[in-house]
Amino acid sequence: MSTATTGLATEAGQPAPKTALASAAASRTVHRVRVWDAPLRLFHWLLLAAVSAAIATGLAGGAWMAWHGRAGLLIVGLLAFRLVWGLVGSQTSRFAHFLPTPRRLRAYLAGAWQGVGHNPLGALSVVALLSLLALQAGTGLFSNDDIAFAGPWSDLLDEDRAHALTGWHHRLVNGLYALIGLHLAAIVFHALVKRDRLVPPMVTGWKSTARPHPAPRQAGPWALGLALAVGLASAWAASGGWRHAGADAPGVAETAQAPGTSASASASAATSATPSW
């Protein structure tokens, strides 16, 4: 007489060999891999804060537009940092590691993708979001609403072109809302349906996986230094600081008091000429 066959018993009802027990135990083993490095995680949360601040201050308008410009400059610096970090940073942060090629997309849709980090569909969302933020920040640099905000580079364009870019800056935000909503929906879907929580690894850097993965290569201090330097330089350049560095030098100031003009009027003109970003 034989007993029902199970994963841990033979047809004769005897205990399964040690190899079968080891295989069953291995299938239940949870492995941990450090998937996100600290610079990438800090970038992610700073970008979230900067975009949230830019949206809130943009909707508030008025005196808050000065802070809207500052949030935009922070976004410019963060995007420049991410661009460099995507080239020289840790393995899972590099674009070459996660850019969604057709082969990777087919493997993911067929359920054969076994990587760590951004999955191919998530990578599409990342590329779209970073690209749209770059366009949004870029148009903001040249925007001018003639009321409460003038981008630091708006004086380089004529009025019609500056207003055209201002219009695009306002329209592009709708695409940003859509991508943010899609991003949040994907987080909820992965947590509830796929039982894969995406937020904790972006906080701790560690992810639990059903199969072992080699530890991703980490970037050296020189890569972090380079990315930080490019990010800071980009934010400063976007602010127009290099264009106004000599504004107070003798014979250079554009707001010098004209004959018959009061000192208070000159001071007011200087204040209004200062870029709000």
C-alpha positions as CSV (number, residue, x, y, z in Angstrom):
1,M,0.0,0.0,0.0
2,S,1.3,3.4,-0.8
3,T,0.6,6.8,0.7
4,A,-0.1,10.0,-1.2
5,T,3.0,11.6,-2.6
6,T,4.0,15.0,-1.0
7,G,7.0,17.3,-1.3
8,L,8.5,15.7,1.8
9,A,7.5,12.0,1.5
10,T,8.1,9.2,-0.9
11,E,5.4,6.9,-2.3
12,A,6.3,4.4,0.3
13,G,5.5,6.9,3.1
14,Q,9.2,7.2,4.1
15,P,10.9,10.5,4.7
16,A,12.2,12.2,1.6
17,P,15.9,12.3,1.0
18,K,18.0,15.1,2.5
19,T,18.4,16.7,-1.0
20,A,14.6,17.1,-1.2
21,L,14.4,18.7,2.2
22,A,17.3,21.0,1.3
23,S,15.5,22.0,-1.9
24,A,12.3,22.7,0.0
25,A,14.1,24.8,2.6
26,A,15.9,26.7,-0.1
27,S,12.7,27.6,-1.9
28,R,11.5,29.3,1.4
29,T,14.8,31.1,2.0
30,V,14.6,34.9,1.8
31,H,17.7,36.6,0.5
32,R,18.6,40.3,1.0
33,V,20.4,42.5,-1.4
34,R,21.5,46.1,-1.2
35,V,19.7,47.4,-4.2
36,W,19.8,51.2,-3.7
37,D,22.8,53.2,-2.5
38,A,22.6,56.2,-0.1
39,P,23.1,59.0,-2.7
40,L,20.3,57.6,-4.9
41,R,18.0,57.3,-2.0
42,L,18.7,60.9,-0.8
43,F,18.2,62.1,-4.4
44,H,14.8,60.4,-4.5
45,W,13.5,62.0,-1.3
46,L,14.9,65.4,-2.0
47,L,13.4,65.4,-5.5
48,L,10.0,64.4,-4.0
49,A,10.3,67.3,-1.5
50,A,11.4,69.8,-4.2
51,V,8.6,68.8,-6.7
52,S,6.0,68.9,-3.9
53,A,7.2,72.4,-2.9
54,A,7.3,73.6,-6.5
55,I,3.7,72.4,-7.1
56,A,2.4,73.9,-3.8
57,T,4.1,77.3,-4.2
58,G,3.1,77.4,-7.9
59,L,-0.6,76.9,-7.0
60,A,-0.4,79.4,-4.2
61,G,1.2,82.1,-6.4
62,G,1.8,85.6,-5.2
63,A,4.7,86.0,-2.7
64,W,5.2,82.2,-2.8
65,M,6.5,82.4,-6.3
66,A,10.0,83.3,-5.0
67,W,10.0,79.9,-3.3
68,H,8.6,78.3,-6.4
69,G,11.8,79.6,-8.2
70,R,14.1,78.3,-5.5
71,A,12.4,74.8,-5.6
72,G,13.0,74.9,-9.4
73,L,16.7,75.6,-8.9
74,L,16.9,72.7,-6.5
75,I,15.2,70.5,-9.1
76,V,17.8,71.6,-11.7
77,G,20.7,70.7,-9.4
78,L,19.1,67.3,-8.5
79,L,18.5,66.4,-12.1
80,A,22.1,67.3,-13.0
81,F,23.3,65.2,-10.1
82,R,21.2,62.2,-11.3
83,L,22.5,62.5,-14.8
84,V,26.1,62.2,-13.7
85,W,25.2,59.5,-11.1
86,G,23.5,57.5,-13.8
87,L,26.8,57.4,-15.7
88,V,29.4,56.9,-12.9
89,G,27.3,55.9,-9.8
90,S,26.6,52.5,-8.3
91,Q,25.5,49.6,-10.6
92,T,21.8,49.8,-10.0
93,S,21.8,53.6,-10.4
94,R,23.4,53.5,-13.8
95,F,21.2,54.0,-16.9
96,A,23.0,51.2,-18.7
97,H,21.8,48.9,-15.9
98,F,18.1,49.6,-16.2
99,L,17.3,51.4,-19.5
100,P,14.3,49.5,-21.0
101,T,15.6,47.8,-24.1
102,P,13.1,45.8,-26.2
103,R,14.7,42.6,-25.0
104,R,14.3,43.5,-21.4
105,L,10.7,44.6,-21.9
106,R,9.8,41.3,-23.6
107,A,11.4,39.3,-20.8
108,Y,9.6,41.3,-18.2
109,L,6.2,40.9,-19.9
110,A,6.8,37.2,-20.3
111,G,7.6,36.9,-16.6
112,A,11.2,35.9,-17.3
113,W,12.9,39.1,-15.9
114,Q,14.8,38.3,-12.7
115,G,16.8,41.4,-12.1
116,V,17.0,43.8,-9.2
117,G,16.4,47.5,-9.2
118,H,14.1,49.2,-11.6
119,N,12.1,46.7,-13.7
120,P,11.8,47.6,-17.4
121,L,8.3,49.1,-17.1
122,G,9.4,51.1,-14.0
123,A,12.4,52.3,-15.9
124,L,10.1,53.7,-18.6
125,S,8.4,55.7,-15.9
126,V,11.7,56.9,-14.5
127,V,12.9,58.1,-17.8
128,A,9.6,59.8,-18.6
129,L,9.5,61.6,-15.2
130,L,13.1,62.8,-15.3
131,S,12.7,64.0,-18.9
132,L,9.5,65.9,-18.1
133,L,11.0,67.5,-15.0
134,A,13.9,68.7,-17.1
135,L,11.5,70.3,-19.6
136,Q,9.5,71.8,-16.8
137,A,12.5,73.3,-15.1
138,G,14.0,74.4,-18.4
139,T,10.9,76.3,-19.5
140,G,10.7,77.8,-16.0
141,L,14.1,79.4,-16.4
142,F,12.7,81.5,-19.3
143,S,9.2,82.0,-18.0
144,N,7.8,85.5,-17.3
145,D,4.1,86.1,-16.2
146,D,4.6,89.9,-16.0
147,I,3.0,89.7,-12.5
148,A,4.8,87.7,-9.8
149,F,7.5,85.7,-11.5
150,A,10.4,86.2,-13.9
151,G,12.8,83.3,-14.5
152,P,16.5,84.1,-14.2
153,W,17.0,83.8,-18.0
154,S,13.7,85.3,-19.1
155,D,15.5,88.6,-20.1
156,L,17.4,86.6,-22.8
157,L,14.3,86.2,-24.9
158,D,11.8,88.7,-26.4
159,E,8.4,89.0,-24.8
160,D,6.6,86.7,-27.2
161,R,9.0,83.8,-26.8
162,A,9.1,84.2,-23.0
163,H,5.3,84.1,-22.9
164,A,5.2,81.1,-25.2
165,L,7.6,79.2,-22.9
166,T,5.5,80.3,-19.9
167,G,2.5,78.7,-21.5
168,W,4.3,75.5,-22.0
169,H,5.5,75.6,-18.4
170,H,1.9,75.7,-17.3
171,R,0.7,73.0,-19.7
172,L,3.5,70.6,-18.9
173,V,2.5,70.4,-15.3
174,N,-0.6,68.4,-16.3
175,G,1.7,65.7,-17.7
176,L,3.6,65.8,-14.4
177,Y,0.4,65.2,-12.5
178,A,-0.3,62.2,-14.7
179,L,3.1,60.7,-14.2
180,I,3.0,61.2,-10.5
181,G,-0.4,59.5,-10.3
182,L,0.9,56.6,-12.4
183,H,3.9,56.3,-10.1
184,L,1.8,56.1,-7.0
185,A,-0.6,53.7,-8.6
186,A,2.3,51.4,-9.5
187,I,3.5,51.5,-5.9
188,V,0.0,50.4,-4.6
189,F,-0.3,47.7,-7.3
190,H,3.0,46.2,-6.5
191,A,2.3,46.2,-2.8
192,L,-1.3,44.8,-2.9
193,V,-1.1,42.5,-6.0
194,K,2.5,41.5,-6.5
195,R,3.3,41.5,-2.8
196,D,6.4,43.5,-3.6
197,R,6.8,46.6,-1.4
198,L,8.8,49.3,-3.3
199,V,9.0,52.0,-0.6
200,P,11.0,50.3,2.1
201,P,14.0,49.5,-0.1
202,M,14.1,53.2,-1.1
203,V,14.3,54.0,2.6
204,T,16.8,51.3,3.9
205,G,18.5,50.4,0.6
206,W,17.9,46.7,1.2
207,K,15.4,44.4,-0.7
208,S,14.2,40.9,0.1
209,T,14.3,38.5,-2.8
210,A,13.3,34.9,-3.3
211,R,16.6,34.0,-5.1
212,P,20.1,35.1,-4.4
213,H,21.6,38.0,-6.4
214,P,25.2,39.2,-6.5
215,A,25.8,42.4,-4.6
216,P,25.7,45.4,-7.0
217,R,28.9,47.2,-7.5
218,Q,29.2,50.4,-5.4
219,A,30.6,53.7,-6.7
220,G,33.7,55.3,-5.2
221,P,34.0,58.7,-3.4
222,W,35.3,60.3,-6.6
223,A,32.0,59.6,-8.4
224,L,29.9,61.1,-5.6
225,G,32.2,64.2,-5.6
226,L,31.9,64.6,-9.3
227,A,28.1,64.3,-9.2
228,L,27.8,66.7,-6.4
229,A,30.0,69.3,-8.1
230,V,28.0,69.1,-11.3
231,G,24.7,69.4,-9.5
232,L,25.8,72.4,-7.5
233,A,27.4,74.1,-10.5
234,S,24.2,73.5,-12.6
235,A,21.9,75.0,-9.9
236,W,24.2,78.1,-9.7
237,A,24.4,78.5,-13.4
238,A,20.6,78.1,-13.7
239,S,20.1,80.9,-11.1
240,G,21.9,83.3,-13.4
241,G,24.5,84.0,-10.7
242,W,27.3,84.0,-13.2
243,R,25.5,86.6,-15.3
244,H,25.0,89.0,-12.4
245,A,28.3,88.4,-10.6
246,G,29.6,91.8,-11.5
247,A,26.4,93.8,-11.2
248,D,27.7,95.8,-8.2
249,A,31.1,96.7,-9.8
250,P,31.6,100.4,-10.6
251,G,30.3,101.2,-14.1
252,V,28.5,97.8,-14.4
253,A,25.4,98.2,-12.3
254,E,22.3,98.6,-14.4
255,T,20.3,100.3,-11.7
256,A,22.6,103.2,-11.1
257,Q,20.6,106.3,-9.9
258,A,19.7,108.5,-12.9
259,P,19.7,112.3,-12.6
260,G,16.5,113.4,-11.0
261,T,15.6,109.9,-9.7
262,S,15.3,109.3,-6.0
263,A,17.4,106.8,-4.2
264,S,14.3,104.9,-3.1
265,A,13.1,104.6,-6.7
266,S,16.5,103.2,-7.7
267,A,16.4,100.7,-4.9
268,S,12.9,99.6,-5.9
269,A,14.1,99.1,-9.5
270,A,17.1,97.1,-8.4
271,T,14.8,94.8,-6.3
272,S,12.4,94.2,-9.2
273,A,15.2,93.5,-11.6
274,T,16.6,90.7,-9.4
275,P,15.6,87.3,-10.7
276,S,13.1,85.5,-8.5
277,W,14.8,82.1,-9.0
